[in-house]
Amino acid sequence: MYFATFLALTIPLSAPALKDRPGQTPPLVGRWDCTSLVSDGQPSPQAKGLEYEFTVDGQWLIYRDGAQLAGTVDRIYHLDSKSGPAVIDLTEGTAPYVGMFKVEKDTLFLSMRTSGEGRPAEPTTTGKGLMTFTFQRVKPAK
């Protein structure tokens, strides 16, 4: 009996500590082709040839007709898991954009505030002061 109690007390002390699981890659990481853009509640022709790329290290890149837009502006994004899984903040230079996103299979829905105040209610919310995108995932070339 004493031996069983001794084992019960010592085994947990000698077991290796569990390591934290590595973070999962956010579902929006990758390159996306814009299929629809609504700005201030109106369809925008700027969707044609527009692509966004979200990198694992938090960068947000913009492409037009396959070429990355040049410039000295740093574009970063931050996901706020404390506020919910679909909350995103995008920064372009010093301009912050608060938004919401949703990934369904190979479709990304993204709505971000460009003027006014407050985060969009949903990733598909449209209206004044909002840019709302629909993207399709760009498949890697084989």
PyMOL commands that set and color helices and strands:
alter all, ss='L'
color gray80, all
select helices_A, chain A and resi 2-14+45-47
alter helices_A, ss='H'
color red, helices_A
select strands_A, chain A and resi 30-39+42-43+50-54+60-64+67-68+75-79+87-92+95-104+107-113+130-137
alter strands_A, ss='S'
color yellow, strands_A
deselect
rebuild
show_as cartoon
